[in-house]
Amino acid sequence: MWILMLEAGTALFLLVFIVWWTMFAGRKPERPPTTKNNDTPDA
């Protein structure tokens, strides 16, 4: 019986880990680009 519980716990851990990995792996921090001097155009 303990082998079934161990297997179920491992499967649950893998499921949660895969979902967490796919949710946060490709995200980049969304910050607007900042410039030091906004008065002069970039040339």
mmCIF file as Biopython writes it, N, C-alpha, C and O atoms, coordinates in Angstrom:
data_model
#
loop_
_atom_site.group_PDB
_atom_site.id
_atom_site.type_symbol
_atom_site.label_atom_id
_atom_site.label_alt_id
_atom_site.label_comp_id
_atom_site.label_asym_id
_atom_site.label_entity_id
_atom_site.label_seq_id
_atom_site.pdbx_PDB_ins_code
_atom_site.Cartn_x
_atom_site.Cartn_y
_atom_site.Cartn_z
_atom_site.occupancy
_atom_site.B_iso_or_equiv
_atom_site.auth_seq_id
_atom_site.auth_asym_id
_atom_site.pdbx_PDB_model_num
ATOM 1   N N  . MET A ? 1  ? 0.825  -1.204 0.000   1.0 0.0 1  A 1 
ATOM 2   C CA . MET A ? 1  ? 0.000  0.000  0.000   1.0 0.0 1  A 1 
ATOM 3   C C  . MET A ? 1  ? 0.865  1.262  0.000   1.0 0.0 1  A 1 
ATOM 4   O O  . MET A ? 1  ? 0.522  2.252  -0.647  1.0 0.0 1  A 1 
ATOM 5   N N  . TRP A ? 2  ? 1.980  1.226  0.723   1.0 0.0 2  A 1 
ATOM 6   C CA . TRP A ? 2  ? 2.822  2.418  0.776   1.0 0.0 2  A 1 
ATOM 7   C C  . TRP A ? 2  ? 3.475  2.704  -0.562  1.0 0.0 2  A 1 
ATOM 8   O O  . TRP A ? 2  ? 3.815  3.851  -0.854  1.0 0.0 2  A 1 
ATOM 9   N N  . ILE A ? 3  ? 3.657  1.666  -1.387  1.0 0.0 3  A 1 
ATOM 10  C CA . ILE A ? 3  ? 4.236  1.886  -2.715  1.0 0.0 3  A 1 
ATOM 11  C C  . ILE A ? 3  ? 3.252  2.665  -3.594  1.0 0.0 3  A 1 
ATOM 12  O O  . ILE A ? 3  ? 3.665  3.521  -4.377  1.0 0.0 3  A 1 
ATOM 13  N N  . LEU A ? 4  ? 1.956  2.374  -3.468  1.0 0.0 4  A 1 
ATOM 14  C CA . LEU A ? 4  ? 0.959  3.122  -4.230  1.0 0.0 4  A 1 
ATOM 15  C C  . LEU A ? 4  ? 0.917  4.584  -3.792  1.0 0.0 4  A 1 
ATOM 16  O O  . LEU A ? 4  ? 0.788  5.481  -4.626  1.0 0.0 4  A 1 
ATOM 17  N N  . MET A ? 5  ? 1.026  4.825  -2.491  1.0 0.0 5  A 1 
ATOM 18  C CA . MET A ? 5  ? 1.031  6.207  -2.002  1.0 0.0 5  A 1 
ATOM 19  C C  . MET A ? 5  ? 2.287  6.944  -2.464  1.0 0.0 5  A 1 
ATOM 20  O O  . MET A ? 5  ? 2.221  8.121  -2.817  1.0 0.0 5  A 1 
ATOM 21  N N  . LEU A ? 6  ? 3.407  6.271  -2.462  1.0 0.0 6  A 1 
ATOM 22  C CA . LEU A ? 6  ? 4.651  6.874  -2.941  1.0 0.0 6  A 1 
ATOM 23  C C  . LEU A ? 6  ? 4.547  7.203  -4.426  1.0 0.0 6  A 1 
ATOM 24  O O  . LEU A ? 6  ? 4.984  8.269  -4.860  1.0 0.0 6  A 1 
ATOM 25  N N  . GLU A ? 7  ? 3.977  6.305  -5.194  1.0 0.0 7  A 1 
ATOM 26  C CA . GLU A ? 7  ? 3.819  6.541  -6.624  1.0 0.0 7  A 1 
ATOM 27  C C  . GLU A ? 7  ? 2.847  7.686  -6.894  1.0 0.0 7  A 1 
ATOM 28  O O  . GLU A ? 7  ? 3.085  8.508  -7.780  1.0 0.0 7  A 1 
ATOM 29  N N  . ALA A ? 8  ? 1.755  7.743  -6.133  1.0 0.0 8  A 1 
ATOM 30  C CA . ALA A ? 8  ? 0.789  8.831  -6.303  1.0 0.0 8  A 1 
ATOM 31  C C  . ALA A ? 8  ? 1.405  10.170 -5.907  1.0 0.0 8  A 1 
ATOM 32  O O  . ALA A ? 8  ? 1.169  11.180 -6.571  1.0 0.0 8  A 1 
ATOM 33  N N  . GLY A ? 9  ? 2.185  10.187 -4.842  1.0 0.0 9  A 1 
ATOM 34  C CA . GLY A ? 9  ? 2.848  11.427 -4.431  1.0 0.0 9  A 1 
ATOM 35  C C  . GLY A ? 9  ? 3.867  11.895 -5.455  1.0 0.0 9  A 1 
ATOM 36  O O  . GLY A ? 9  ? 3.982  13.092 -5.719  1.0 0.0 9  A 1 
ATOM 37  N N  . THR A ? 10 ? 4.606  10.961 -6.032  1.0 0.0 10 A 1 
ATOM 38  C CA . THR A ? 10 ? 5.579  11.316 -7.067  1.0 0.0 10 A 1 
ATOM 39  C C  . THR A ? 10 ? 4.889  11.863 -8.305  1.0 0.0 10 A 1 
ATOM 40  O O  . THR A ? 10 ? 5.352  12.837 -8.899  1.0 0.0 10 A 1 
ATOM 41  N N  . ALA A ? 11 ? 3.780  11.240 -8.696  1.0 0.0 11 A 1 
ATOM 42  C CA . ALA A ? 11 ? 3.035  11.716 -9.864  1.0 0.0 11 A 1 
ATOM 43  C C  . ALA A ? 11 ? 2.459  13.105 -9.618  1.0 0.0 11 A 1 
ATOM 44  O O  . ALA A ? 11 ? 2.473  13.949 -10.514 1.0 0.0 11 A 1 
ATOM 45  N N  . LEU A ? 12 ? 1.956  13.349 -8.418  1.0 0.0 12 A 1 
ATOM 46  C CA . LEU A ? 12 ? 1.416  14.670 -8.091  1.0 0.0 12 A 1 
ATOM 47  C C  . LEU A ? 12 ? 2.515  15.724 -8.099  1.0 0.0 12 A 1 
ATOM 48  O O  . LEU A ? 12 ? 2.321  16.826 -8.610  1.0 0.0 12 A 1 
ATOM 49  N N  . PHE A ? 13 ? 3.668  15.383 -7.531  1.0 0.0 13 A 1 
ATOM 50  C CA . PHE A ? 13 ? 4.795  16.314 -7.537  1.0 0.0 13 A 1 
ATOM 51  C C  . PHE A ? 13 ? 5.225  16.645 -8.961  1.0 0.0 13 A 1 
ATOM 52  O O  . PHE A ? 13 ? 5.463  17.809 -9.283  1.0 0.0 13 A 1 
ATOM 53  N N  . LEU A ? 14 ? 5.326  15.630 -9.813  1.0 0.0 14 A 1 
ATOM 54  C CA . LEU A ? 14 ? 5.727  15.878 -11.202 1.0 0.0 14 A 1 
ATOM 55  C C  . LEU A ? 14 ? 4.699  16.734 -11.932 1.0 0.0 14 A 1 
ATOM 56  O O  . LEU A ? 14 ? 5.068  17.606 -12.718 1.0 0.0 14 A 1 
ATOM 57  N N  . LEU A ? 15 ? 3.430  16.496 -11.685 1.0 0.0 15 A 1 
ATOM 58  C CA . LEU A ? 15 ? 2.394  17.306 -12.327 1.0 0.0 15 A 1 
ATOM 59  C C  . LEU A ? 15 ? 2.509  18.764 -11.922 1.0 0.0 15 A 1 
ATOM 60  O O  . LEU A ? 15 ? 2.477  19.654 -12.772 1.0 0.0 15 A 1 
ATOM 61  N N  . VAL A ? 16 ? 2.643  19.011 -10.622 1.0 0.0 16 A 1 
ATOM 62  C CA . VAL A ? 16 ? 2.755  20.393 -10.141 1.0 0.0 16 A 1 
ATOM 63  C C  . VAL A ? 16 ? 4.028  21.044 -10.666 1.0 0.0 16 A 1 
ATOM 64  O O  . VAL A ? 16 ? 4.013  22.213 -11.051 1.0 0.0 16 A 1 
ATOM 65  N N  . PHE A ? 17 ? 5.127  20.298 -10.686 1.0 0.0 17 A 1 
ATOM 66  C CA . PHE A ? 17 ? 6.390  20.848 -11.167 1.0 0.0 17 A 1 
ATOM 67  C C  . PHE A ? 17 ? 6.314  21.207 -12.651 1.0 0.0 17 A 1 
ATOM 68  O O  . PHE A ? 17 ? 6.803  22.263 -13.051 1.0 0.0 17 A 1 
ATOM 69  N N  . ILE A ? 18 ? 5.713  20.351 -13.468 1.0 0.0 18 A 1 
ATOM 70  C CA . ILE A ? 18 ? 5.607  20.622 -14.903 1.0 0.0 18 A 1 
ATOM 71  C C  . ILE A ? 18 ? 4.715  21.828 -15.158 1.0 0.0 18 A 1 
ATOM 72  O O  . ILE A ? 18 ? 5.029  22.656 -16.013 1.0 0.0 18 A 1 
ATOM 73  N N  . VAL A ? 19 ? 3.612  21.939 -14.433 1.0 0.0 19 A 1 
ATOM 74  C CA . VAL A ? 19 ? 2.727  23.104 -14.601 1.0 0.0 19 A 1 
ATOM 75  C C  . VAL A ? 19 ? 3.444  24.376 -14.187 1.0 0.0 19 A 1 
ATOM 76  O O  . VAL A ? 19 ? 3.363  25.385 -14.887 1.0 0.0 19 A 1 
ATOM 77  N N  . TRP A ? 20 ? 4.149  24.345 -13.050 1.0 0.0 20 A 1 
ATOM 78  C CA . TRP A ? 20 ? 4.885  25.525 -12.598 1.0 0.0 20 A 1 
ATOM 79  C C  . TRP A ? 20 ? 5.977  25.913 -13.588 1.0 0.0 20 A 1 
ATOM 80  O O  . TRP A ? 20 ? 6.173  27.097 -13.866 1.0 0.0 20 A 1 
ATOM 81  N N  . TRP A ? 21 ? 6.681  24.932 -14.117 1.0 0.0 21 A 1 
ATOM 82  C CA . TRP A ? 21 ? 7.766  25.190 -15.062 1.0 0.0 21 A 1 
ATOM 83  C C  . TRP A ? 21 ? 7.232  25.837 -16.342 1.0 0.0 21 A 1 
ATOM 84  O O  . TRP A ? 21 ? 7.835  26.778 -16.858 1.0 0.0 21 A 1 
ATOM 85  N N  . THR A ? 22 ? 6.115  25.341 -16.852 1.0 0.0 22 A 1 
ATOM 86  C CA . THR A ? 22 ? 5.589  25.889 -18.097 1.0 0.0 22 A 1 
ATOM 87  C C  . THR A ? 22 ? 4.945  27.254 -17.884 1.0 0.0 22 A 1 
ATOM 88  O O  . THR A ? 22 ? 4.872  28.043 -18.826 1.0 0.0 22 A 1 
ATOM 89  N N  . MET A ? 23 ? 4.483  27.550 -16.692 1.0 0.0 23 A 1 
ATOM 90  C CA . MET A ? 23 ? 3.887  28.861 -16.448 1.0 0.0 23 A 1 
ATOM 91  C C  . MET A ? 23 ? 4.930  29.964 -16.379 1.0 0.0 23 A 1 
ATOM 92  O O  . MET A ? 23 ? 4.700  31.063 -16.885 1.0 0.0 23 A 1 
ATOM 93  N N  . PHE A ? 24 ? 6.068  29.692 -15.764 1.0 0.0 24 A 1 
ATOM 94  C CA . PHE A ? 24 ? 7.028  30.755 -15.480 1.0 0.0 24 A 1 
ATOM 95  C C  . PHE A ? 24 ? 8.325  30.664 -16.274 1.0 0.0 24 A 1 
ATOM 96  O O  . PHE A ? 24 ? 9.196  31.516 -16.092 1.0 0.0 24 A 1 
ATOM 97  N N  . ALA A ? 25 ? 8.494  29.682 -17.136 1.0 0.0 25 A 1 
ATOM 98  C CA . ALA A ? 25 ? 9.769  29.515 -17.830 1.0 0.0 25 A 1 
ATOM 99  C C  . ALA A ? 25 ? 9.989  30.580 -18.897 1.0 0.0 25 A 1 
ATOM 100 O O  . ALA A ? 25 ? 11.112 31.065 -19.031 1.0 0.0 25 A 1 
ATOM 101 N N  . GLY A ? 26 ? 8.971  30.968 -19.662 1.0 0.0 26 A 1 
ATOM 102 C CA . GLY A ? 26 ? 9.170  31.861 -20.784 1.0 0.0 26 A 1 
ATOM 103 C C  . GLY A ? 26 ? 8.903  33.313 -20.495 1.0 0.0 26 A 1 
ATOM 104 O O  . GLY A ? 26 ? 9.040  34.151 -21.386 1.0 0.0 26 A 1 
ATOM 105 N N  . ARG A ? 27 ? 8.527  33.636 -19.284 1.0 0.0 27 A 1 
ATOM 106 C CA . ARG A ? 27 ? 8.180  35.022 -18.992 1.0 0.0 27 A 1 
ATOM 107 C C  . ARG A ? 27 ? 9.410  35.880 -18.781 1.0 0.0 27 A 1 
ATOM 108 O O  . ARG A ? 27 ? 10.383 35.471 -18.148 1.0 0.0 27 A 1 
ATOM 109 N N  . LYS A ? 28 ? 9.338  37.079 -19.328 1.0 0.0 28 A 1 
ATOM 110 C CA . LYS A ? 28 ? 10.364 38.087 -19.097 1.0 0.0 28 A 1 
ATOM 111 C C  . LYS A ? 28 ? 9.733  39.196 -18.256 1.0 0.0 28 A 1 
ATOM 112 O O  . LYS A ? 28 ? 8.525  39.417 -18.343 1.0 0.0 28 A 1 
ATOM 113 N N  . PRO A ? 29 ? 10.509 39.881 -17.464 1.0 0.0 29 A 1 
ATOM 114 C CA . PRO A ? 29 ? 9.931  40.985 -16.691 1.0 0.0 29 A 1 
ATOM 115 C C  . PRO A ? 29 ? 9.431  42.084 -17.617 1.0 0.0 29 A 1 
ATOM 116 O O  . PRO A ? 29 ? 10.152 42.536 -18.507 1.0 0.0 29 A 1 
ATOM 117 N N  . GLU A ? 30 ? 8.208  42.500 -17.402 1.0 0.0 30 A 1 
ATOM 118 C CA . GLU A ? 30 ? 7.606  43.517 -18.277 1.0 0.0 30 A 1 
ATOM 119 C C  . GLU A ? 30 ? 7.832  44.895 -17.681 1.0 0.0 30 A 1 
ATOM 120 O O  . GLU A ? 30 ? 7.071  45.356 -16.831 1.0 0.0 30 A 1 
ATOM 121 N N  . ARG A ? 31 ? 8.894  45.542 -18.145 1.0 0.0 31 A 1 
ATOM 122 C CA . ARG A ? 31 ? 9.206  46.897 -17.712 1.0 0.0 31 A 1 
ATOM 123 C C  . ARG A ? 31 ? 9.343  47.763 -18.948 1.0 0.0 31 A 1 
ATOM 124 O O  . ARG A ? 31 ? 9.991  47.357 -19.913 1.0 0.0 31 A 1 
ATOM 125 N N  . PRO A ? 32 ? 8.751  48.942 -18.942 1.0 0.0 32 A 1 
ATOM 126 C CA . PRO A ? 32 ? 8.904  49.822 -20.108 1.0 0.0 32 A 1 
ATOM 127 C C  . PRO A ? 32 ? 10.338 50.287 -20.245 1.0 0.0 32 A 1 
ATOM 128 O O  . PRO A ? 32 ? 11.025 50.496 -19.245 1.0 0.0 32 A 1 
ATOM 129 N N  . PRO A ? 33 ? 10.794 50.448 -21.472 1.0 0.0 33 A 1 
ATOM 130 C CA . PRO A ? 33 ? 12.178 50.919 -21.662 1.0 0.0 33 A 1 
ATOM 131 C C  . PRO A ? 33 ? 12.338 52.337 -21.135 1.0 0.0 33 A 1 
ATOM 132 O O  . PRO A ? 33 ? 11.495 53.201 -21.379 1.0 0.0 33 A 1 
ATOM 133 N N  . THR A ? 34 ? 13.401 52.563 -20.427 1.0 0.0 34 A 1 
ATOM 134 C CA . THR A ? 34 ? 13.658 53.893 -19.868 1.0 0.0 34 A 1 
ATOM 135 C C  . THR A ? 34 ? 14.867 54.506 -20.568 1.0 0.0 34 A 1 
ATOM 136 O O  . THR A ? 34 ? 15.826 53.817 -20.915 1.0 0.0 34 A 1 
ATOM 137 N N  . THR A ? 35 ? 14.795 55.790 -20.759 1.0 0.0 35 A 1 
ATOM 138 C CA . THR A ? 35 ? 15.917 56.524 -21.357 1.0 0.0 35 A 1 
ATOM 139 C C  . THR A ? 35 ? 16.372 57.592 -20.374 1.0 0.0 35 A 1 
ATOM 140 O O  . THR A ? 35 ? 15.586 58.078 -19.560 1.0 0.0 35 A 1 
ATOM 141 N N  . LYS A ? 36 ? 17.638 57.950 -20.457 1.0 0.0 36 A 1 
ATOM 142 C CA . LYS A ? 36 ? 18.174 58.951 -19.536 1.0 0.0 36 A 1 
ATOM 143 C C  . LYS A ? 36 ? 17.755 60.368 -19.917 1.0 0.0 36 A 1 
ATOM 144 O O  . LYS A ? 36 ? 17.525 61.209 -19.047 1.0 0.0 36 A 1 
ATOM 145 N N  . ASN A ? 37 ? 17.657 60.626 -21.211 1.0 0.0 37 A 1 
ATOM 146 C CA . ASN A ? 37 ? 17.315 61.968 -21.679 1.0 0.0 37 A 1 
ATOM 147 C C  . ASN A ? 37 ? 16.167 61.852 -22.664 1.0 0.0 37 A 1 
ATOM 148 O O  . ASN A ? 37 ? 16.352 61.368 -23.781 1.0 0.0 37 A 1 
ATOM 149 N N  . ASN A ? 38 ? 14.990 62.290 -22.265 1.0 0.0 38 A 1 
ATOM 150 C CA . ASN A ? 38 ? 13.815 62.159 -23.119 1.0 0.0 38 A 1 
ATOM 151 C C  . ASN A ? 38 ? 13.633 63.344 -24.071 1.0 0.0 38 A 1 
ATOM 152 O O  . ASN A ? 38 ? 12.736 63.321 -24.914 1.0 0.0 38 A 1 
ATOM 153 N N  . ASP A ? 39 ? 14.468 64.376 -23.949 1.0 0.0 39 A 1 
ATOM 154 C CA . ASP A ? 39 ? 14.306 65.577 -24.784 1.0 0.0 39 A 1 
ATOM 155 C C  . ASP A ? 39 ? 14.894 65.407 -26.172 1.0 0.0 39 A 1 
ATOM 156 O O  . ASP A ? 39 ? 14.362 65.971 -27.129 1.0 0.0 39 A 1 
ATOM 157 N N  . THR A ? 40 ? 15.960 64.660 -26.314 1.0 0.0 40 A 1 
ATOM 158 C CA . THR A ? 40 ? 16.608 64.513 -27.618 1.0 0.0 40 A 1 
ATOM 159 C C  . THR A ? 40 ? 16.200 63.186 -28.248 1.0 0.0 40 A 1 
ATOM 160 O O  . THR A ? 40 ? 16.167 62.164 -27.562 1.0 0.0 40 A 1 
ATOM 161 N N  . PRO A ? 41 ? 15.887 63.185 -29.545 1.0 0.0 41 A 1 
ATOM 162 C CA . PRO A ? 41 ? 15.545 61.933 -30.211 1.0 0.0 41 A 1 
ATOM 163 C C  . PRO A ? 41 ? 16.790 61.071 -30.426 1.0 0.0 41 A 1 
ATOM 164 O O  . PRO A ? 41 ? 17.907 61.580 -30.517 1.0 0.0 41 A 1 
ATOM 165 N N  . ASP A ? 42 ? 16.576 59.774 -30.503 1.0 0.0 42 A 1 
ATOM 166 C CA . ASP A ? 42 ? 17.696 58.873 -30.772 1.0 0.0 42 A 1 
ATOM 167 C C  . ASP A ? 42 ? 18.089 58.965 -32.243 1.0 0.0 42 A 1 
ATOM 168 O O  . ASP A ? 42 ? 17.234 58.908 -33.126 1.0 0.0 42 A 1 
ATOM 169 N N  . ALA A ? 43 ? 19.387 59.106 -32.498 1.0 0.0 43 A 1 
ATOM 170 C CA . ALA A ? 43 ? 19.844 59.244 -33.877 1.0 0.0 43 A 1 
ATOM 171 C C  . ALA A ? 43 ? 20.804 58.136 -34.230 1.0 0.0 43 A 1 
ATOM 172 O O  . ALA A ? 43 ? 21.299 58.084 -35.356 1.0 0.0 43 A 1 
#
